[in-house]
């Protein structure tokens, strides 16, 4: 034990907190305590982080204040609980008090906290969730208030205790927010167990050509009652639930090879799912009729739901509501739900239904408010933004109304949020054109008043999105003149100055509005804003070669910086474009970042994330198309050449420390000299890296993310890179066991990462599976350009694909490997396992 910590501290406390008695650690230092706790058991949480709560508990235990914390820990340990379980109990007791202090700004209540400790142990969150599901399964459908009473009895809790109320409410929120949970809540606060409610129900669906050809069944509408079917499977094998996770695609079942092949095209299929996941599919010979009472029943369920929420009703809620009211509704085959809904006078959009345009508009208003709330946070700003959007959408021709809207947009945050809301995130040309026209009317309505800066800013963003960057710049400069150097406009003008290569002008604008010195944009332009000009006489010819006198050309201006030295700045311009453009760029950045980490800031700090968005995501080409007219001519030409350079795996064959290295492309064998000062100081000959070596006007440099590649994994990574699929590449990088070397494209500012960026396990599984499915249907040179599926279906070629799969190494994703798994490929192609094949052939 460290001498710096009093010997009188009970070693039992240290073993409880850290798993062992720490040696050589200053436990008075809270950072040291935090480090030990994180090493012992890493992890965060919702609200105050779990690590922070554990630090508070550790302080209480070590300092003996309150003494009841350690006494409670001893009591729970004596009951046979493990120390981690005891810590969970203590943090669960502390959590509501800390959260109340942080969110409600009320003083900490030590008496109530000690009372909460005395009530421990309480049921763990997992036990509460499981009991919740178990009770609903027993009842199939139960009123939410009645359910709380039953749960309190089952869990041995006082139903009137506020802590019990909060505990059950948290469990309910967690389950209702999970679209894959087996329980959901219907109107009138009825909680149902979906697999139990739909067990034995028959839902029908007309098989589309795409479903038939690609072996999947859409679930979102006609078969929405089976969205929560547990581990679905047919006689031929298990079904995979494909969920796009972006809210845009359809949730579907995909199954064993050709599991739908025997069904005729355009078949009307009847699907039945048991509560244990067994699924049967059959073809209906005759068209079922739509009994008037069933149509009326559907409309009654819809009317009740829409009357309560005012929002469109989902297909799932329609099916479940009909079954809740009458379990026999789908005991026999009926017409598909979409056709029943149409007969009931309902319109379908996606997987929702409504009877009137006002319902769709109500949904749009709710969605708009939620989007604005996510962007703005403050309720007063949201209110101003909602009002402004309403005025600009509904009364956009009245100059008085337009001026009122401009007044509401005086807050820069509100202005940005409203502009993005009007444009949308999909770069819809119609919405862009509408905003361009609206902006013209705003400029006219504003006249020469202070509102003109706001109107011009909207016009500038609309022109940017319309790929008219020079017009956008004109609007911004007009806004700068009319808005008395409004900081919002000055910031965007500085962006334009930077893209034009005028570092001094950009730096001056950013410094004038107080942008911090460590801001990435400021840091990028500062070195180029202070480069000294050559010492020339005023009347001598200018050094730049223009033929003009120095005093008429570059006197007082920074010297031209060689193109190769501006590579890092050019990379920063592309990243700044992603950060500032908005619309689909912002959406794609967020989607790629979510693949990398649950922590958005952490994901965006990884240079590989934005590099993948730019290169594999295609946004670097969009950057050149939209911002190219602003770039210096030599930069625009150089950047255009980068588009042709694909990411590959290089082997370092020579190192020139502090200068650069020679690398060999493992795909082509070509050798390239790269100028990388920092990189050349940390690598050795033989190291393999995944990168892009692009021209810099003189030689080559690495740009974007540089990822180290573990020996033996080069081939599989090259196969990933050949797909030019950003999602798959990020998954591979996350699973890689070798620590990545990440660089921003500026070899003076490398980032040395200790470990790969984590990726969610669900995303890994989905991407791995997608990778293997695509391989089955892509032409393979080793099979004479046949797809593996074609070869497997040809008795004369089947042995070839079996030998090819047998040559692949076995992959265990849990170890960090990523590639083609032989067993999974055989399953997808309907090929027997090796031992089964031997048995089928028989003894020699």
Secondary structure, 3 states (H helix, E strand, C coil): CCCCCCCCCCHHHHHHHHCCCCCCCCCCCHHHHHHHHHHHCCCCCCCCCHHHHHHHHHHHHHHCCCHHHHHHHHHHHHCCCCHHHHHHHHHHHHHHHHHHHHHHCCCCCHHHHHHHHHCCCCCCHHHHHHHHHHHHHHHCEEEHHHHHHHHHHHHCCCCCCHHHHHHHHHHHHHHHCCCCCCEEEECCCEEEEHHHHHCCCEEEEECCHHHHHHCEEECCCCCHHHCCCCCCEECCEECEEECCCCCCCCCEEECCCCCCCCCCCCCEEEEEECCCCEEEEEECCCCCCCCHHHHHHHHHHHHHHHHHHCCCEEHHHHHHHHHHHCCCCCCCCCCCHHHHHHHCCCEEECCEEECCHHHHHHHHHHHHHHHHHHHHCCHHHHHHHHHHHHHHHHCCCCHHHHHHHHHHCCCHHHHHHHHHHHHCCCCCHHHHHHHHHHHHHHHHHHCCCCHHHHHHHHHHHHHHHCCCHHHHHHHHHHHHHHCCCCHHHHHHHHHHHHHHCCHHHHHHHHHHCCCCCCCHHHHHHHHHHCCCCCCCCCCCECCCCCCCEHHHCCCCCCCCCCHHHHHHHHHHHHHHHHHHHCCHHHHHHHHHHHHHCCCHHHHHHCHHHHHHHHCCCCHHHHHHHHHHHHCCHHHHHHHHHHCCCCCEEEEEEEEECCCEEEEEECCCCCEEEEECCCHHHCCCCCCEEEECEEECCCCEEECCCCEEECCCCHHHHHHHHHCCCHHHHHHHHHHCCCCCEEECCCCCCEEECCCCCCCCHHHHHHHHHHHHHHHHCCECHHHCCCEHHHHHCCCCCHHHHHHHHHCCCCCCHHHCCCCCCHHHHHHHHCCCCHHHHHHHHCCC
